[in-house]
Amino acid sequence: MLTVASHLVGDFGPGPGLGAETLERGVDRFFEVARGFGASALIYDYTPARHEADGAVMAPSVMEVRNLDPGMIDYWCGRGYARHDPVQAVAVNSVAPFIWSYDAEAGELSQGYLTSHSRPVVEFVSASGFVNGITVPIHLPDGGYVTVNGLWNGPGQAFGRVALQVLPGFALMAQAFQNEIGSPGRRLTATRPVLSARERECLDHAARGLSAKETSRLIERSVPTVVMHLNAAVRKLGARNRSHAVAEAVRRGLI
C-alpha cells in the first residue's frame, strides 16, 4: 500500500496552494484517491481554532463531504453536532492519524467513541452505513486544524485488520493533499461577507436557538429590528433562510 501511495503522491505534491474556486475539485480528486484505499465516503473539514470561549470543540468553518448526506454540514456546523463528535474531540488534541469505529463489536476501536454524549453523532453517521474510519488531523500554522476522514462500511473488527495496512499510505496522501491546497483560512478571509456587528449578534443568538422575540429582549431592540438584521444577513450570505444563514455564518467563521 505504501508503494501505491508513493506513486500517487505526485498528484498532490508540494505547491503554492489551490485557489478558492478549486477546493471542491481538489476534494473530488482526493476522494478518488481515498476510494483506491477502500474508503467509501470522505469528510474534509477545517476549523479555525481548537475551542470556543466556553471550552467546547469549535464547529468547522469549512466542511466538504463525499458520498454522505450533504445535510451533515448543517448538523455539524450549524446545529452543534461538532461539540458532541467523539472523533473531533480526539483530532483536536492529536497530531497522529488514528482509526475509529462506531461498531459496538469492534472492541478497542470503538472504546471511548460510544458514549451517551456522542449518541446523536453516532446515530447520524451510522444511518449512512459508514461506521468505521481513519482520521488524519493536520494542525496548521494559522492555529487552525484540518481533519481528513476516510469512512468504511462493514464490521468493525474486519475493518481494524485492513485499516492497519491502509493507515500509513492514507495518512501520507492526506498530508500531501493538504500541502497542495494550503490553509482554507486564507480562502475564508478572501471571500468573507461583511456583516455588521448587530447582524452577527442576531445570528449568534439564532444559532443558540433563540427566537426573534427572545433576541429582541436580550439586545433591547424591537422584534422588527431583529428580523431586519436577520434578513439582511440572509441576503449577504446568499442563504435560503435563517437556518441556512446561521449554518453559513458558522461555516465561514463569522459567528
Secondary structure as UniProt FT lines:
FT   HELIX           2..8
FT   HELIX           9..12
FT   HELIX           20..22
FT   HELIX           23..36
FT   TURN            37..38
FT   STRAND          41..47
FT   TURN            53..54
FT   STRAND          62..66
FT   HELIX           71..77
FT   HELIX           81..84
FT   HELIX           86..91
FT   TURN            92..93
FT   STRAND          98..101
FT   HELIX           104..109
FT   TURN            110..113
FT   TURN            117..118
FT   HELIX           119..127
FT   TURN            128..129
FT   STRAND          132..139
FT   TURN            141..142
FT   STRAND          145..152
FT   HELIX           156..181
FT   HELIX           184..191
FT   HELIX           197..207
FT   TURN            208..209
FT   HELIX           212..219
FT   HELIX           223..237
FT   HELIX           242..251
FT   TURN            252..253
//
